[in-house]
């Protein structure tokens, strides 16, 4: 198969679809890989490293799309890329369709095959291609939240871990999945007073067993969250419904319960955000204020640490990329039920129910 790795053009997206190590294995197995010039440079992988393993470097993104049967990316295509995508071309990347109707309709028009990392789902309901970036985003969310609590950044001027004789900051983590677990673990390690919520009692029991002593668990309900907000300094939103729009856990009226200068970090912004007042921001302009509350809603948080993120992502995606390259998308998805759940749009038809439901569009079963 001919596989293309274009350079990411989303704002401050420094990751790249594959490392030279991953590409080396594809080439050993007889596949051709085209990499756009400088695609990996911001992740620490110069063209020379790709060329050394046998990849061919193409000067422009147009040439990569034109030459490739499968495109492997990190983030969803943006408007300048729409016209480059052609019928039957396979795109393997994060799409997050439920949060972007324009993207959804554009991909329907291309009649391409859109296989989304975030909805590849194993029988145990784990999301293997979301996990590595969720781990990064969870840890980064605490790091960024701590930064924007600083007074020069507009925050209330509180140190997350406090010091002897001064209480630490209070952190509320909404959602006890991979993002929430990693956010809480990082906040606990920095010495904060942490509360993590979830609606699953088995998950809360697990978190209660494995978390450090400065992490408390709380059942997630509007009442309980309202009780926590007046004394919380940092809220990290990490609620996810696979493939669907995130629910609003913090509503606009709840902001009046939060002290000014507190920080809300919405890690669910890729799926529409779990705060009603959230809208996507960028690494160039990461924050804005609503009612004196700082909102950090960067839609590609792991892009800030591209070397770590690219290695972690390739570790997870490579077995699936190899399977798709060896067997083609139809046979690979027939053989692997987890991979077939990644099919969101196929040749102009929406094949993932949550995406169709979000926009009131027709759903076509994969069969």
C-alpha positions as CSV (number, residue, x, y, z in Angstrom):
1,X,0.0,0.0,0.0
2,X,1.1,3.6,-0.6
3,X,0.9,5.5,2.7
4,X,1.2,9.3,3.1
5,X,2.3,11.3,6.1
6,X,1.4,15.0,5.6
7,X,2.6,17.8,7.8
8,X,0.0,18.9,10.3
9,X,-1.3,22.4,9.6
10,X,-3.6,23.0,12.5
11,X,-2.6,25.9,14.8
12,X,0.5,24.9,16.8
13,X,0.1,21.2,16.0
14,X,3.7,20.0,16.2
15,X,3.0,16.2,16.2
16,X,3.4,14.0,13.2
17,X,1.5,10.9,12.1
18,X,4.3,8.4,12.4
19,X,7.9,8.1,13.7
20,X,10.8,6.9,11.5
21,X,10.7,3.7,13.5
22,X,7.1,2.9,12.6
23,X,7.7,3.8,9.0
24,X,10.8,1.5,8.9
25,X,8.6,-1.5,9.7
26,X,6.1,-0.6,7.0
27,X,8.8,-0.3,4.4
28,X,10.4,-3.7,5.5
29,X,7.0,-5.2,4.7
30,X,7.0,-3.9,1.2
31,X,4.9,-0.8,1.6
32,X,5.7,2.7,0.2
33,X,5.7,5.7,2.5
34,X,5.7,9.3,1.4
35,X,6.5,11.9,4.0
36,X,6.0,15.6,3.5
37,X,9.1,17.8,3.7
38,X,9.7,18.8,7.4
39,X,6.5,16.9,8.6
40,X,8.4,15.6,11.6
41,X,10.8,18.4,12.3
42,X,8.8,19.9,15.2
43,X,8.5,16.5,16.9
44,X,12.3,16.0,16.7
45,X,12.3,13.8,13.6
46,X,14.1,15.5,10.7
47,X,13.7,14.4,7.0
48,X,17.1,12.7,7.2
49,X,15.8,10.2,9.7
50,X,12.8,9.3,7.5
51,X,15.0,9.0,4.4
52,X,17.4,6.7,6.4
53,X,14.7,4.1,6.8
54,X,13.5,4.3,3.2
55,X,10.7,6.9,3.2
56,X,10.4,9.2,0.2
57,X,10.2,12.9,0.9
58,X,7.7,15.0,-1.1
59,X,7.9,18.8,-1.1
60,X,4.2,19.6,-0.7
61,X,1.1,18.5,1.1
62,X,-0.7,18.3,-2.3
63,X,1.7,15.8,-3.6
64,X,1.4,13.6,-0.5
65,X,-2.4,13.4,-0.7
66,X,-2.3,12.9,-4.5
67,X,0.2,10.0,-4.3
68,X,-1.3,8.1,-1.3
69,X,-3.9,5.4,-0.8
70,X,-3.9,5.9,3.0
71,X,-3.3,9.1,4.8
72,X,-2.0,8.8,8.4
73,X,-2.4,12.0,10.4
74,X,-2.7,13.2,14.0
75,X,-5.5,15.8,13.8
76,X,-8.6,16.1,11.6
77,X,-8.2,17.7,8.2
78,X,-8.9,21.4,8.2
79,X,-10.5,23.5,5.4
80,X,-7.4,23.8,3.1
81,X,-7.1,20.0,3.1
82,X,-10.7,19.2,2.1
83,X,-10.1,19.6,-1.6
84,X,-7.1,17.3,-1.5
85,X,-9.0,14.3,-0.2
86,X,-10.4,12.0,-2.9
87,X,-13.1,9.3,-3.2
88,X,-12.1,5.9,-1.7
89,X,-9.0,7.4,0.0
90,X,-8.5,6.1,3.5
91,X,-7.9,8.6,6.2
92,X,-6.7,7.3,9.6
93,X,-6.6,10.1,12.2
94,X,-8.4,11.8,15.1
95,X,-11.6,13.2,13.7
96,X,-14.0,14.1,16.6
97,X,-16.8,14.5,14.1
98,X,-19.5,15.1,16.7
99,X,-18.0,18.4,17.6
100,X,-17.7,19.7,14.0
101,X,-20.6,19.7,11.5
102,X,-18.6,21.5,8.8
103,X,-15.9,18.8,8.9
104,X,-18.5,16.0,8.9
105,X,-20.3,17.4,5.9
106,X,-17.0,18.0,4.1
107,X,-15.9,14.4,4.6
108,X,-19.2,13.1,3.4
109,X,-18.7,15.1,0.2
110,X,-15.3,13.7,-0.4
111,X,-16.6,10.1,-0.4
112,X,-13.4,9.1,1.4
113,X,-13.1,6.4,4.1
114,X,-12.7,8.1,7.5
115,X,-11.4,5.9,10.2
116,X,-11.3,7.7,13.5
117,X,-8.7,6.9,16.2
118,X,-11.0,8.0,18.9
119,X,-13.8,5.4,18.2
120,X,-11.6,2.3,17.8
121,X,-13.0,0.4,20.7
122,X,-12.2,-3.0,22.2
123,X,-14.8,-5.4,23.6
124,X,-14.0,-4.2,27.2
125,X,-15.0,-0.7,26.0
126,X,-11.4,0.6,26.2
127,X,-10.2,3.1,23.5
128,X,-6.7,2.0,22.6
129,X,-5.9,4.9,20.3
130,X,-7.3,7.5,22.6
131,X,-5.5,6.3,25.7
132,X,-1.9,7.5,24.9
133,X,-3.1,11.0,24.1
134,X,-5.5,11.0,27.0
135,X,-2.6,10.2,29.3
136,X,-0.6,13.1,27.9
137,X,-3.6,15.5,27.9
138,X,-4.6,14.5,31.5
139,X,-1.1,15.2,32.8
140,X,-0.8,18.4,30.8
141,X,-4.2,19.7,32.0
142,X,-2.9,19.9,35.6
143,X,0.4,21.4,34.4
144,X,-1.5,24.1,32.4
145,X,-4.0,24.7,35.2
146,X,-1.3,25.3,37.7
147,X,0.4,27.8,35.3
148,X,-2.8,29.8,34.8
149,X,-3.5,29.9,38.5
150,X,-0.4,32.2,38.7
151,X,-1.2,35.9,39.1
152,X,0.8,37.1,36.1
153,X,-1.3,34.7,33.9
154,X,-4.6,36.1,35.3
155,X,-5.2,33.5,38.0
156,X,-5.9,34.0,41.7
157,X,-2.2,33.6,42.6
158,X,-2.3,30.2,44.3
159,X,0.4,27.5,44.3
160,X,-1.1,24.2,43.6
161,X,0.8,22.3,46.3
162,X,0.9,25.1,48.8
163,X,3.8,25.3,51.3
164,X,4.2,24.3,55.0
165,X,1.7,26.4,56.9
166,X,-0.3,27.3,53.8
167,X,-3.1,25.1,52.4
168,X,-2.6,23.7,48.9
169,X,-5.0,24.5,46.1
170,X,-8.2,22.5,45.7
171,X,-8.6,20.6,42.4
172,X,-11.8,19.1,41.1
173,X,-11.5,16.5,38.3
174,X,-14.7,15.7,36.5
175,X,-14.6,12.2,35.1
176,X,-12.5,9.2,36.3
177,X,-11.4,7.8,33.0
178,X,-7.9,7.9,31.5
179,X,-7.7,11.7,31.3
180,X,-9.2,12.2,34.8
181,X,-7.0,9.5,36.4
182,X,-3.8,11.1,35.0
183,X,-4.9,14.7,35.8
184,X,-5.7,13.7,39.4
185,X,-2.5,11.7,39.7
186,X,-0.4,14.7,38.5
187,X,-2.3,17.1,40.8
188,X,-1.8,14.8,43.8
189,X,1.9,14.5,43.0
190,X,2.1,18.3,43.1
191,X,0.6,18.3,46.5
192,X,-2.9,19.6,45.8
193,X,-6.1,18.7,47.6
194,X,-7.9,16.6,44.9
195,X,-11.4,15.4,44.4
196,X,-12.3,13.2,41.4
197,X,-15.8,12.5,40.3
198,X,-17.5,9.8,38.2
199,X,-20.9,8.2,37.8
200,X,-19.5,4.7,37.9
201,X,-19.3,3.3,41.5
202,X,-17.0,0.4,40.4
203,X,-14.7,3.0,38.9
204,X,-14.8,5.2,42.0
205,X,-14.0,2.2,44.2
206,X,-11.0,1.4,42.0
207,X,-9.8,5.0,42.1
208,X,-10.2,5.1,45.9
209,X,-7.9,2.0,46.1
210,X,-5.1,3.2,43.9
211,X,-5.0,7.0,44.3
212,X,-2.7,8.7,46.9
213,X,-4.2,9.8,50.2
214,X,-4.7,13.4,49.0
215,X,-7.3,12.3,46.4
216,X,-10.9,11.9,47.4
217,X,-13.6,10.3,45.3
218,X,-17.1,11.8,44.8
219,X,-20.2,10.5,43.0
220,X,-20.8,12.9,40.0
221,X,-24.1,14.7,40.4
222,X,-25.1,18.3,39.7
223,X,-25.8,18.7,43.5
224,X,-22.4,17.3,44.6
225,X,-20.5,19.4,42.0
226,X,-22.3,22.6,43.1
227,X,-21.3,21.9,46.6
228,X,-17.6,21.6,45.6
229,X,-17.3,24.7,43.3
230,X,-17.2,27.5,45.9
231,X,-13.9,26.2,47.4
232,X,-12.3,24.8,44.2
233,X,-9.4,26.6,42.5
234,X,-8.9,24.4,39.5
235,X,-11.6,22.4,37.6
236,X,-10.5,19.8,35.0
237,X,-13.2,18.5,32.7
238,X,-12.5,15.1,31.3
239,X,-16.0,13.6,30.6
240,X,-16.2,11.5,27.4
241,X,-18.9,9.7,25.6
242,X,-17.1,7.9,22.7
243,X,-17.9,9.4,19.4
244,X,-20.6,11.7,20.8
245,X,-20.8,15.3,21.9
246,X,-19.7,15.8,25.5
247,X,-22.4,16.7,28.1
248,X,-22.2,20.1,29.9
249,X,-21.3,19.2,33.4
250,X,-20.6,22.9,34.4
251,X,-23.4,25.1,33.2
252,X,-23.2,28.9,32.8
253,X,-25.2,29.5,36.0
254,X,-22.6,27.5,38.0
255,X,-19.9,30.0,37.3
256,X,-21.3,32.3,39.9
257,X,-20.4,29.7,42.5
258,X,-16.7,29.8,41.5
259,X,-14.2,32.3,42.9
260,X,-12.8,34.8,40.4
261,X,-9.4,33.9,39.2
262,X,-10.1,30.2,39.3
263,X,-9.3,28.1,36.3
264,X,-11.4,25.7,34.2
265,X,-9.5,23.3,31.9
266,X,-11.7,21.6,29.4
267,X,-10.0,18.5,28.0
268,X,-13.2,17.4,26.4
269,X,-13.2,20.4,24.0
270,X,-12.3,18.1,21.1
271,X,-15.8,16.6,21.6
272,X,-17.6,19.9,22.1
273,X,-16.5,20.6,25.7
274,X,-18.0,19.7,29.1
275,X,-18.4,23.3,30.2
276,X,-21.3,25.3,28.7
277,X,-19.1,28.3,28.4
278,X,-16.3,26.5,26.6
279,X,-15.2,27.2,23.0
280,X,-12.0,25.9,21.4
281,X,-8.8,27.9,21.8
282,X,-5.2,27.4,20.5
283,X,-1.8,27.1,22.0
284,X,-1.2,30.6,20.6
285,X,-4.2,32.0,22.5
286,X,-5.0,29.4,25.1
287,X,-7.3,31.2,27.5
288,X,-10.2,33.6,27.8
289,X,-12.4,34.8,30.7
290,X,-16.1,34.4,31.4
291,X,-17.3,36.1,34.6
292,X,-13.8,36.4,35.8
293,X,-13.2,32.6,35.5
294,X,-10.2,31.6,33.3
295,X,-11.1,29.0,30.6
296,X,-8.3,26.9,29.0
297,X,-9.9,25.0,26.1
298,X,-7.0,24.1,23.8
299,X,-8.2,21.5,21.4
300,X,-4.9,19.7,20.9
301,X,-3.2,19.8,24.3
302,X,-0.7,17.0,23.5
303,X,0.6,19.1,20.6
304,X,2.6,21.1,23.1
305,X,4.8,18.1,23.9
306,X,5.2,16.6,20.4
307,X,8.2,14.4,20.9
308,X,6.5,12.5,23.8
309,X,3.1,12.6,22.1
310,X,4.3,11.3,18.7
311,X,6.2,8.4,20.2
312,X,3.3,7.5,22.4
313,X,0.8,7.8,19.5
314,X,2.8,5.7,17.1
315,X,3.2,3.0,19.7
316,X,-0.6,2.7,19.8
317,X,-1.5,3.2,16.2
318,X,1.2,1.2,14.5
319,X,-0.3,-2.3,14.8
320,X,-3.6,-1.0,13.2
321,X,-1.7,0.9,10.5
322,X,0.2,-2.3,9.6
323,X,-3.1,-4.3,9.5
324,X,-4.7,-1.7,7.3
325,X,-1.7,-1.6,5.0
326,X,-1.4,-5.4,4.7
327,X,-5.1,-6.3,4.3
328,X,-6.8,-3.1,3.1
329,X,-9.5,-1.4,5.2
330,X,-12.4,-3.7,4.3
331,X,-10.7,-6.9,5.2
332,X,-8.9,-5.5,8.2
333,X,-12.2,-4.1,9.6
334,X,-14.0,-7.4,8.9
335,X,-11.4,-9.3,10.9
336,X,-11.1,-6.7,13.8
337,X,-14.3,-5.6,15.4
338,X,-12.5,-2.9,17.4
339,X,-11.1,-1.4,14.2
340,X,-14.4,-1.5,12.4
341,X,-15.9,0.8,15.1
342,X,-13.4,3.4,14.0
343,X,-15.3,3.7,10.7
344,X,-17.3,6.9,11.0
345,X,-17.9,7.9,7.3
346,X,-17.5,5.5,4.4
347,X,-18.0,6.7,0.8
348,X,-20.3,9.5,1.7
349,X,-22.3,7.6,4.3
350,X,-22.2,8.0,8.1
351,X,-21.5,4.7,9.7
352,X,-21.2,5.7,13.3
353,X,-24.6,6.2,15.1
354,X,-23.5,9.0,17.5
355,X,-22.3,11.2,14.7
356,X,-25.5,10.8,12.7
357,X,-27.6,11.5,15.7
358,X,-25.7,14.6,16.7
359,X,-26.4,16.3,13.4
360,X,-29.8,14.7,12.5
361,X,-28.2,12.9,9.5
362,X,-28.9,9.4,8.1
363,X,-27.1,6.5,9.7
364,X,-26.0,3.7,7.5
365,X,-25.0,0.4,9.2
366,X,-21.7,-1.0,8.1
367,X,-23.3,-4.2,6.8
